Amino acid sequence: MKLIVIDDDPIVSSSLKTILEQHAKTQVVAIGHDGEQALELYRTYQPDILMMDIRMSTVNGIDAGRAVLQCFPDAKIVFLTTFQDEEYLEQAMQIGARGYLLKQDFNSLHLALQSIMANQIVLGTPFIKSAKKVPSQHLNAINAKERELLELIAKGHSNKEIAQTLGYSEGTVRNQISRLLEKLDVRDRTQLVIYYFNTLV
């Protein structure tokens, strides 16, 4: 497994390289220190996984990830950050990231990367715990159209885009989302995203 690590803290990126390469089949082929390096390094090394921090000085991880995925739609991007922030998580999922992990989850990092290689979505422990608070029995209460709506929300589509895809008006989409929030007993779109990736993927 070949990785690129991008983190604006040289100590963190060096430590990550050491931790990751403790596994014999894992190699960090390049290290970057700003999001603006992401696309160039990805194009040069074509890694299996691109691991990035969220907050960086010149170009943040979200914008860097978006640029990479526009050129390489199959890229597997995982964010490794200290920020347990649902807004960042939602942005990451919207651009097509495969994982959002917290730096304190070092012990489970390699297992998470193996899951990403197997085309799974991986979220940090606090988000998984958050998703477990959603009563799983509510899943049976949603129909096929609502599952499709949930998938479109999780993949970052706007209400306008969802309306065009499902053949609804935007008002109907808003009403459907309100009903979905009530059925699944969650508070907002971010919780829907977390629920989707932990329950339906």
Residue pairs with C-beta under 8 A, 6 or more apart in sequence:
1 23
1 25
1 26
1 27
1 48
1 49
1 113
1 114
1 117
2 27
2 28
2 29
2 45
2 46
2 47
2 48
2 49
3 20
3 26
3 27
3 28
3 29
3 47
3 48
3 49
3 50
3 51
3 113
4 28
4 29
4 30
4 31
4 32
4 38
4 41
4 42
4 45
4 47
4 49
4 50
4 51
5 13
5 16
5 17
5 20
5 28
5 30
5 31
5 32
5 51
5 52
6 13
6 31
6 32
6 33
6 34
6 35
6 37
6 38
6 41
6 50
6 51
6 52
6 53
6 56
6 61
6 64
7 13
7 16
7 31
7 33
7 52
7 53
7 56
7 80
8 33
8 34
8 53
8 55
8 56
8 57
9 53
10 33
12 53
12 103
13 31
13 32
13 33
14 31
16 28
16 51
16 80
17 28
17 31
19 106
19 109
20 26
20 28
20 109
20 110
20 113
21 27
21 28
23 110
26 110
26 113
29 45
29 47
30 41
30 44
30 45
30 47
32 38
32 41
33 56
34 56
34 57
34 58
34 59
35 52
35 56
35 58
35 59
35 60
35 61
35 63
35 64
36 58
36 59
36 64
38 50
38 52
38 59
38 64
38 65
38 67
38 68
39 64
39 67
39 68
39 71
42 50
42 68
42 71
42 72
42 75
43 71
43 72
48 76
48 117
49 76
49 77
49 78
49 98
49 113
49 116
49 117
50 65
50 68
50 75
50 76
50 77
50 78
51 77
51 78
51 79
51 80
52 61
52 64
52 65
52 77
52 78
52 79
52 80
53 61
53 79
53 80
53 81
54 60
54 61
54 62
54 79
54 81
54 83
54 88
54 92
55 61
55 81
55 83
56 64
61 79
61 81
62 88
62 91
62 92
62 95
65 77
65 79
65 92
65 95
65 96
65 97
66 95
68 75
68 77
69 75
69 77
69 95
69 96
73 96
76 98
76 116
76 117
77 95
77 96
77 97
77 98
77 99
78 97
78 98
78 99
78 100
78 101
78 112
78 113
78 116
78 122
79 88
79 92
79 97
79 99
79 100
79 101
80 101
80 102
80 103
80 109
81 88
81 100
81 101
81 102
81 103
82 102
82 103
82 104
84 102
84 124
84 126
84 127
86 127
86 190
86 191
86 194
87 190
88 100
89 100
89 123
89 127
89 190
89 193
89 194
90 156
90 189
90 190
90 193
92 100
93 100
93 121
93 154
93 155
93 156
93 193
93 197
94 155
94 156
95 156
96 155
96 156
98 116
98 119
98 120
98 121
98 122
99 112
99 115
99 116
99 121
99 122
99 123
100 122
100 123
100 124
100 127
101 109
101 112
101 122
101 123
101 124
102 124
102 125
102 126
105 112
105 124
105 125
108 125
112 122
115 122
116 122
120 201
121 197
121 201
123 131
123 194
123 197
123 198
127 194
127 198
128 198
130 191
130 194
131 194
131 195
131 197
131 198
131 199
132 198
134 184
134 185
134 186
134 191
134 195
134 199
135 185
136 199
138 183
138 184
138 185
139 184
139 199
139 200
141 183
142 150
142 180
142 183
142 184
145 166
146 176
146 179
146 180
146 183
147 200
148 166
149 162
149 166
149 173
149 176
149 177
149 180
150 180
150 192
150 195
150 196
150 200
151 196
151 200
152 161
152 162
152 165
152 166
153 162
153 177
153 189
153 192
153 193
153 196
154 192
154 193
154 196
154 197
157 165
159 170
159 173
159 174
159 177
160 170
162 168
162 173
163 169
163 170
163 172
163 173
166 173
168 176
177 189
177 192
180 192
181 187
181 188
181 191
181 192
184 191
184 192
184 195
186 192
186 195
